[in-house]
Amino acid sequence: MTMDPADGALAILLYDGAYARAHYAFVVAAGALAIGRPVIVFAAGRGVHALARDWSGLHDAGDDALVRARGVAGMDTLREAVMELDATLMVCDAALRLCDLAPDLLLDGVRVAGIPTFLEAARGRQIITL
């Protein structure tokens, strides 16, 4: 389905496995969803850890404690918000294999797909890469 660019739909490509990038991807996604902009989050590379139930595979995952201590929403809060606000969550099938991460370790509702599927879903959307 092609999106009307006027609706402000976003596609966020998270290819990096750093906590800071993953956290910010969810900050952007939650903010966009809160103002009614549809969002797809596609995790590739080591970014797939961001959509695992246990996201401790992200580099510097321990930074989340400092983030929360400073009064900023942490990864769990942001991921829950993004899911409650109906973001489309996708992970790259090849990246799962490269990271040796089984699909059953992903959050509920995450779709395993290839890059062509992501690109088709992202057609007409603003793409942000983190």
N, C-alpha and C positions, 0 to 999 in steps of 0.2 A: 504494500500500500504506500503510495507516495504521499508525503506530508506536505501541507501548504506551508511554505516558509514563514508566512505571516503568523502562524500559531506559535512560533518560537521554540519548536521542538529541538531538543538537544540529543546528541549521541556522544557519550564520553568514552574515549578509548584509553583504558588504563593498561599500559604495557610495562610499567616499571614496578618492581617489587618493593619499593621503599615505602615505609609507613607514611611518611609525610605526603607523598603523592597520592597514595590510596585514601588517606584521610581527607585530603582536599577534594578528591574526586567525589567523595560522598557529601562533603560540604556543598559543593556546586550542585550536585544532583538534588539534595534536599532543598536547597534554596530555590532552584528552578521549579521543582514539583510544588513547593509551597505557594508559588505564584501562578500555578496552573500550566506550566510548560511541561509537556510530555518529555520523558527522559529514557534513553537506553544507556545502560552501562555495560560495556564489553571489556572484559578483562582478558588480557593476552600476556605472553611472557610470564615473568614471575608475578605479575599483577593478579594472576589467578588466585593467589593466596588470599586476596582481599574478599573473595566470594566463597571461601571455605568456611565451614562452621567454626573451625579453629584457625583464626587468621594470624597465629603467632609465627607463621612462616614468612611474614613480611619482615624485611630488614628494618631493624630498630623498632620492632613492635613494642618494646618496653617503654617507648616514648609516650604511649597512650596514658600511662599513669600521671605523667607530668601535665599533659594536656588537660586531663580531667581535674587535677589538683588546681589548675589555674582557672577553672570555671568554664572550660570549653567542652562542648559535647565530644565524647570519645567515639571510637569506632563502633562499639556495640549500639550506642544510642543512634548514631547516624545511619547505620545499616538498617536498624529496625524502622526508623522514620522513612527511609527510602522505600523499603518494602511495603509499609503501610500506605504510602502515597502512590503505590502502584507503578513504580519504575519497572521497566523491562530489564532483567538481569541476564547477561549472557557470558559464557566463557569460551575461549578458543579451545577446540578439541586437541589440536596439536600441542598447545601449551600445557594442557593437563598431562599429556604423555611426557613432555620434556621435564616437567616438574615432579613427575611420578605421583600425581595427585588423582586419586580415584573419584569418579563423578559422585559416588555416594557420600563423599565427604563435604560436598557443597551445601550451601544454604538451600532450603526448600524453595522450589520455584525457579532455580537458576537453570537456564537452557544451555546445553552444550551445542556449539555450532562452529562452523568454519567461517573464515573471513568473508567468503562470498555472501553468506547468510547475513552477517553483520552489515556489510556494505549495502545490501538490498534493503534491510530494515532501516538503515541510516539515510537512505536516499531522500534528499530535500531537507535534511536536518543540518543544523550547525554542528560541526564535529570539533570537539575539544580533546586534545591529546595530553595525557599526563603520564 
